[in-house]
C-alpha cells in the first residue's frame, strides 16, 4: 500500500477556525483568481500567490494541520489556480 494511504486526516476544529470561517462565509466569495491573488491573464507560475487576508488565515489553519511547508502551500495555490484556468479555457474552446 502507498504510504500516503495510511495517513490520518487531521481534524481541524477550534475557536479561531470557526471565527475565521464564519467571517469568510459572510462575505461575497470572489473568483478563485481574486481569492488567491493571481492575474488570470498571466502564466500562473510566473506569479506569487497573494491570497486575500481572511482566505489566507483559513488556509493557514488547514495547511498547518496538514504540516505543509511554504513551498508546498505555494504549490497548492498554483495547482488549484491552474486547474481552474485550464477548465475555463477548455469550456471556452467548445
N, C-alpha and C positions, 0 to 999 in steps of 0.2 A: 504494500500500500504506500502511496506517495505520502511523505511526511506532513504536507500541509493538510491532508485529510484528517489527521488526528488532532489538529489544533482545536482548542476550545474557543468558542466565540465569547468574547468578554461581554458582560452585562454593564451597560452604561446607564446608571441611574443615580443622580444626585441633585441637590437643590440648584446648583449652578447650571447644570444641563437643562433642567426644567425651566428655569428662568430665561435662559438664552433661547431655548426652543419656543417658548410661548411668545416672546418678543418677536422672533423671526416669523412665527405663524401669523402674527397680527399685521404684518406689513405686506405690501404687494411683492410677490416674488417676480423678479425680473428674468430676462433671458439668461441662460447659463453663461454666456459670454460676459454679460454685465456682472453677474454674481461672482464670477471668478476673475474679473479684471482683464479680459482678453479682448483684443480687436479682432472681430471675426474675419475681416478682410486681409489680415496679415497672417503669415505662417504661425501657427500656434506655438511651435517650439522655439521660435525666434523671440518669444515674449516671456517675461517672468510673470507667474501668476500673482495677482494682486486682489484677492477676494475682498468683498465688502466686509467691514469690521465684524458685524454680527454673524455673518456666514463663516468667517474665519474662526471666530470664537467657538461656534458649534462644531465645526470641522476639527479644530484642535482637540476638543474633548474626545471625539471619536478616534482621531489619529493617535492620540496619547494612549488610549485604551488598547489600540492595536500595536503599539510600540513602533510606529513608523518614524523613520529618520526624516530630516528636512528634504533630502533628495527624493525619498520615496513619496513624500507628500506632494512635491512638485510633479512627480511622475503621475500621481493620481489625477491632479488637476489637468495636466496636459492630455492624458489619455481620455478623460471624460469629455473635455472640450473637442478633441479630435474626433471622437466617436459621434458626437452630436453634429459637428460640422460636416463630416463625411455623409451622415444620414440625410441632412438637409440638402447637401449638394446632389446626392443621388435622387432625392424626391423632386428636385427642380429639373433634373435631366429627363424625367419620364414624360 
